[in-house]
Amino acid sequence: MRYTRRITFSVIVLAALVVALNLLWQHATSQDGQPAVPVAGLDASTGGPGGALGASGPAGLPGGGSAGVAAPASNRRPGALPQVLPVRRTSPPSDPAVVAQSGLGGTPAVLPLPPSGERAGAAPAAAQDASRPVASPHDPGWIENCQLTLIDEADIPAQEAGVLKSLTARVKDPATGQLRDVEVKEGLEVAEGDQLGQIDDLHAQRALEIAQAKLRAANREAGNDVNVRYAQAKAEVAYAEIEQAEATNAKAPGTVTPFELRRLKLAYNESYLAIEQATHELAIAGEKENVSKAELAAAVEDVRRRKIIAPWSGMIVQRYRRVGEWVKPGDPVFQLVRLDRLRIQAFLDAERIAPAEVDGQPVTVTVTLPHQVKRTFQGRIVFVSPRIENDGRFLVHAEVVNEQDASGHWQLRPGQKGSMRIELRRGG
């Protein structure tokens, strides 16, 4: 009897859990727009085991139709709950479309997506190509909407650590032609090799003076051959003594003993070896001179690296540091741009123009200046890309010679747009 009560209590608890799961499932599916799918094995009205939902579930879903989802009755033990199989929802359609609930019998309505160019985040094709150069349909060498860009632009860095001692440049006064020192700031035109600033170089200058003194001493040592000449003279005297002793013995044998002759020959050999030693020391002095020259060159370079030099002619457009600030190697001090020559690029139709027809050819660039003034500038194609883009065009670069107006301002500026005509190489 007690055993039967325990079984009954367990069945009730399990049935309550299944009812709760069924309610949660119905709530979740009703929120995302899908029909609620009952859990197999529960009665539709009471929620108890063995109900009719297993036989009347929606067709097309696991457990739907007449078969249900419960295990066959022949495989169930008396009084046991039916085996609950997992309920799977139908997978979304593979075709990328927006599926909306029509509300008529739960039938999903498939709405087509807008064209790819009109989707969120994608710009229309016309807007995407508006900024690219466009070739004339009648003249393939005439390209409009070309943009001018910089060729050379760089941040000039400090090469050594130290305190910025000065930020001045010595430039030629256009009015008088005399050199004068001016503060380096935005808008200053500088020439290649101009000094733009100075990092404190006191210790570097002292090291340079030491290297110069060492080189002077090494020069003296390398040019001093006194030891060589003395050793040569001493060897000559020793050899003369040997000749005299041999001549004396020839007249009066035994006058000079054999021991004395050996001593004279040893003295000669010693003098001869002294010549070799002096010559060796003179060669070492020459190598020391070369070392001193290298040390001097390093000291000169160390001083030079504390100067901030313009790598090319251009305009200072930004100054990052002030006098008295500490800089490290690599810290930018100025930004320099080159304005006497600019780059203009265009895309050409690969089906109408061959690279050989444009490579190295002259170009004429037309731009509209303020007050609707049109000006033309000359240039030349300097680069032809070997790659054809997806739209069937290839890239070319031309360098254009810039000009200054009467007030000294450059007429072409980076970012301007204009038209470019390329003199195509035809025939031949």
C-alpha positions in Angstrom: 0.0 0.0 0.0 2.8 2.4 0.9 4.6 1.5 -2.3 1.5 2.3 -4.3 1.2 5.8 -2.7 4.8 6.6 -3.5 4.3 5.7 -7.1 1.1 7.8 -7.3 2.9 10.8 -5.7 5.8 10.5 -8.1 3.4 10.4 -11.1 1.6 13.5 -9.9 4.9 15.4 -9.4 6.1 14.4 -12.9 2.7 15.4 -14.4 2.9 18.8 -12.8 6.4 19.4 -14.2 5.3 18.4 -17.7 2.3 20.8 -17.4 4.7 23.6 -16.4 7.0 22.9 -19.3 4.1 22.9 -21.7 2.9 26.3 -20.5 6.4 27.8 -20.8 6.7 26.4 -24.4 3.3 27.8 -25.4 4.3 31.2 -24.0 7.6 31.3 -25.8 6.2 30.2 -29.2 3.3 32.7 -29.0 5.8 35.6 -28.6 8.0 34.9 -31.7 5.0 34.5 -34.0 5.0 30.7 -34.3 2.0 28.5 -33.4 2.2 26.9 -30.0 3.2 23.3 -30.1 1.8 21.1 -27.3 4.2 18.8 -25.5 3.4 15.2 -26.3 1.9 13.0 -23.7 -0.3 15.7 -22.0 -4.1 15.8 -22.1 -5.4 18.9 -23.9 -8.0 19.7 -21.2 -6.5 18.3 -18.0 -2.8 18.2 -18.8 -2.6 14.7 -17.4 -0.7 11.8 -19.0 -2.3 9.9 -21.8 -4.3 12.8 -23.2 -5.4 13.3 -26.8 -2.7 15.8 -27.9 -0.4 13.0 -28.9 -2.9 12.0 -31.5 -4.2 15.4 -32.6 -1.1 17.5 -32.8 -0.5 19.7 -35.8 0.4 17.9 -38.9 3.9 18.3 -40.3 5.5 18.6 -36.8 7.1 15.9 -34.8 4.3 14.2 -32.9 1.7 15.6 -35.2 -1.0 13.6 -37.1 -2.4 10.3 -35.9 0.8 8.8 -34.8 1.6 11.3 -31.9 5.0 11.5 -30.2 4.4 9.1 -27.4 6.0 5.7 -27.4 3.8 2.8 -28.5 1.5 1.4 -25.8 3.0 -2.0 -26.2 6.4 -0.7 -25.0 5.1 1.2 -22.0 4.9 -0.3 -18.5 1.5 -0.1 -16.8 1.2 3.1 -14.9 4.3 4.7 -16.4 4.4 8.1 -18.2 4.8 8.1 -22.0 8.2 8.7 -23.3 8.5 12.4 -24.4 10.4 13.0 -27.6 12.0 16.4 -28.5 9.8 18.7 -30.4 11.6 20.4 -33.3 10.4 23.6 -35.1 10.6 23.8 -38.8 13.8 25.4 -40.1 13.6 28.8 -41.7 13.6 28.9 -45.5 17.0 28.8 -47.1 16.2 31.6 -49.6 17.3 34.9 -48.1 14.0 36.7 -47.7 12.0 38.4 -45.1 9.3 36.1 -43.7 6.3 37.7 -42.1 3.2 36.2 -40.5 0.2 36.9 -42.6 -2.3 36.2 -39.9 -4.5 34.0 -42.2 -4.4 30.6 -40.8 -0.7 31.1 -39.6 0.5 30.9 -43.2 3.9 32.6 -43.5 4.2 35.3 -46.2 7.5 35.6 -48.0 8.5 39.2 -48.9 11.3 39.8 -51.4 14.4 41.7 -50.3 15.1 45.1 -51.8 17.9 45.4 -54.4 21.4 45.0 -52.9 22.3 48.6 -53.6 19.3 49.8 -51.5 19.8 47.7 -48.4 20.7 49.3 -45.1 24.4 50.3 -45.0 24.8 50.1 -48.8 25.1 53.3 -50.9 23.5 53.4 -54.3 25.7 52.5 -57.2 25.6 56.1 -58.6 26.7 57.5 -55.3 29.6 55.1 -55.0 31.0 56.1 -58.4 30.4 59.8 -58.0 33.8 60.4 -56.5 35.8 58.3 -59.0 37.3 59.8 -62.2 35.1 59.3 -65.3 36.4 59.0 -68.8 34.6 60.7 -71.7 32.7 58.2 -73.8 33.9 60.0 -77.0 37.5 60.8 -76.0 39.2 58.0 -73.9 42.1 60.3 -73.0 39.9 62.9 -71.4 39.1 62.1 -67.7 37.0 64.3 -65.4 36.7 64.4 -61.7 40.4 63.6 -61.0 41.8 64.5 -57.5 45.1 66.1 -56.7 47.1 64.5 -53.9 50.5 65.0 -52.3 53.6 63.1 -53.5 55.8 63.7 -50.5 54.5 64.2 -47.0 56.4 63.3 -43.8 56.8 64.0 -40.1 60.4 65.2 -39.6 61.6 63.4 -36.4 64.3 64.0 -33.8 67.2 61.6 -34.3 68.7 61.9 -30.9 67.4 62.5 -27.3 67.9 65.9 -25.8 66.4 69.3 -25.2 65.3 71.4 -28.1 67.7 74.3 -28.1 66.3 76.3 -31.0 63.7 76.0 -33.8 65.1 78.5 -36.3 66.0 78.2 -40.0 68.5 80.2 -42.1 66.6 81.1 -45.3 67.2 83.5 -48.1 65.2 86.7 -48.0 63.3 87.0 -51.3 63.5 90.8 -51.2 67.2 91.3 -50.4 68.6 87.9 -51.3 70.4 87.8 -47.9 70.4 84.9 -45.5 68.5 85.5 -42.3 67.4 83.4 -39.3 63.6 83.0 -38.9 61.5 81.0 -36.5 60.2 77.8 -38.1 56.4 77.7 -37.9 53.4 76.8 -40.1 53.5 78.2 -43.6 57.3 78.6 -43.8 58.8 77.5 -47.2 62.1 75.7 -46.7 64.6 74.2 -49.1 66.2 70.8 -49.1 69.1 70.7 -46.6 67.9 73.7 -44.5 68.5 73.3 -40.8 65.1 73.7 -39.0 66.1 73.1 -35.4 68.9 72.2 -33.0 69.0 69.7 -30.1 71.4 70.5 -27.3 74.8 69.1 -28.5 77.2 70.3 -25.8 78.5 66.7 -25.0 78.6 65.8 -28.7 80.7 68.8 -29.4 83.2 67.9 -26.7 83.4 64.3 -28.0 84.1 65.8 -31.4 87.0 67.9 -30.0 88.4 64.8 -28.3 88.2 62.8 -31.6 90.0 65.6 -33.5 92.8 65.6 -30.9 93.2 61.8 -31.1 93.4 62.0 -34.9 96.2 64.6 -34.7 98.2 62.5 -32.4 97.6 59.4 -34.6 98.8 61.4 -37.6 102.1 62.2 -35.8 102.6 58.6 -34.8 101.9 57.3 -38.3 104.4 59.7 -39.8 107.2 59.1 -37.3 109.8 56.6 -38.8 112.7 57.6 -36.5 112.8 54.1 -35.0 113.0 52.5 -38.4 115.9 54.7 -39.5 117.8 54.2 -36.2 117.4 50.4 -36.5 118.7 50.5 -40.1 121.8 52.6 -39.1 122.6 50.3 -36.2 122.4 47.3 -38.4 124.8 48.9 -40.9 127.4 49.5 -38.1 127.0 45.9 -36.8 127.6 44.6 -40.3 130.7 46.7 -40.8 132.2 45.4 -37.5 131.7 41.8 -38.7 133.5 42.7 -42.0 136.4 44.3 -40.2 136.8 41.4 -37.8 136.9 38.9 -40.7 139.4 41.0 -42.6 141.7 41.2 -39.5 141.6 37.4 -39.1 142.4 37.0 -42.8 145.7 39.0 -42.3 146.5 37.6 -38.9 144.5 34.4 -38.1 143.3 34.1 -34.5 143.4 37.9 -33.8 139.6 37.9 -33.4 138.4 34.9 -31.4 135.4 32.9 -32.6 133.5 33.9 -29.6 134.0 37.6 -30.5 132.8 36.9 -34.1 129.6 35.3 -32.8 129.0 38.3 -30.5 129.3 40.7 -33.5 127.0 38.6 -35.6 124.4 38.5 -32.8 124.6 42.3 -32.6 123.9 42.5 -36.3 121.0 40.1 -36.1 119.6 42.2 -33.2 119.8 45.4 -35.3 118.2 43.6 -38.3 115.2 42.5 -36.1 114.9 46.0 -34.7 114.3 47.2 -38.2 111.4 44.7 -38.5 110.0 45.7 -35.1 110.1 49.5 -36.0 108.5 48.8 -39.3 105.7 46.8 -37.6 105.1 49.6 -35.0 104.9 52.1 -37.8 102.2 50.0 -39.5 100.3 49.8 -36.3 100.4 53.6 -36.0 98.9 53.8 -39.4 96.0 51.5 -38.4 95.5 53.6 -35.2 95.3 56.6 -37.5 92.5 54.9 -39.4 90.7 54.2 -36.1 91.0 57.8 -35.1 89.6 58.9 -38.5 86.6 56.6 -38.0 86.0 57.9 -34.4 86.1 61.5 -35.8 83.6 60.6 -38.5 81.3 59.1 -35.8 81.6 62.2 -33.6 80.8 64.5 -36.6 77.7 62.3 -37.4 76.7 62.5 -33.7 76.8 66.3 -33.9 74.9 66.3 -37.2 72.1 64.0 -35.9 71.3 66.7 -33.3 70.4 69.0 -36.1 66.9 68.8 -37.6 67.3 69.0 -41.4 64.6 69.4 -44.2 64.8 66.2 -46.4 63.3 68.1 -49.4 62.0 71.5 -50.4 58.4 72.1 -49.2 56.2 73.9 -46.7 56.0 73.4 -42.9 52.3 72.7 -42.2 52.5 71.7 -38.5 54.9 72.2 -35.6 54.6 69.6 -32.8 57.3 70.8 -30.4 58.5 74.0 -28.6 61.9 75.2 -27.6 63.0 73.7 -24.3 61.0 70.5 -24.6 62.6 67.1 -24.3 62.5 64.9 -27.4 63.4 61.3 -27.9 64.6 59.6 -31.1 61.6 59.3 -33.4 59.5 62.0 -31.9 58.0 64.2 -34.7 59.0 67.9 -34.6 57.6 69.2 -37.9 55.3 68.1 -40.7 56.6 68.9 -44.1 54.8 68.6 -47.4 56.0 69.1 -51.0 53.9 71.4 -53.1 56.0 72.2 -56.2 54.8 68.9 -57.7 51.5 67.1 -57.0 50.1 63.8 -58.1 46.8 63.3 -60.0 45.3 59.8 -60.6 42.7 58.5 -63.0 41.1 55.2 -64.1 41.2 54.3 -67.8 39.1 51.8 -69.7 41.3 48.7 -70.3 39.3 47.8 -73.4 39.9 51.2 -75.1 43.4 52.1 -73.9 46.6 50.0 -73.7 49.3 50.7 -71.0 51.8 51.5 -73.8 49.6 54.3 -75.1 49.8 56.3 -71.8 53.1 55.3 -70.1 55.3 58.3 -69.9 53.0 60.5 -71.9 52.4 64.2 -71.2 49.2 65.3 -69.7 47.3 68.6 -69.3 45.4 69.2 -66.1 42.6 71.8 -66.0 41.3 73.1 -62.7 38.9 75.8 -61.6 40.5 78.3 -59.3 38.5 80.8 -57.1 36.3 83.2 -58.9 35.7 80.6 -61.6 39.1 81.1 -63.1 40.2 78.1 -65.2 44.0 77.3 -65.4 45.9 74.5 -67.1 49.0 72.8 -65.8 51.4 70.4 -67.4 52.5 67.0 -66.2 53.5 63.5 -67.2 52.3 59.9 -66.6 54.7 58.3 -64.1 52.9 55.1 -63.2 50.6 52.6 -64.9 49.1 49.9 -62.7 49.4 46.4 -64.1 46.2 45.4 -62.4 42.7 45.8 -63.9 39.9 46.5 -61.4 36.6 44.8 -61.2 34.9 47.4 -63.4 37.4 46.9 -66.2 39.6 50.0 -65.6 43.2 50.4 -64.6 44.9 53.1 -62.5 47.4 55.7 -63.7 49.4 58.4 -61.8 50.7 61.6 -63.3 52.9 64.2 -61.7 51.9 67.8 -62.3 54.2 70.8 -62.0 52.7 73.4 -59.6 53.0 77.1 -60.0 52.9 80.1 -57.6 50.9 83.2 -58.1 52.1 86.8 -57.8 51.8 86.7 -54.0 53.9 83.5 -53.7 51.0 81.1 -53.0 50.7 77.7 -54.7 47.8 77.6 -57.1 47.3 73.8 -57.0 46.4 72.4 -53.6 45.9 68.8 -52.5 42.3 67.9 -52.5 41.4 69.9 -55.6 39.6 68.2 -58.5 40.0 68.8 -62.1 40.1 67.3 -65.6 43.0 65.6 -67.2 43.8 65.1 -70.9 46.4 62.4 -71.8 48.2 62.7 -75.1 47.7 59.0 -76.1 50.6 57.4 -78.1 48.9 56.2 -81.2 50.2 54.1 -84.1 53.9 53.5 -84.7 
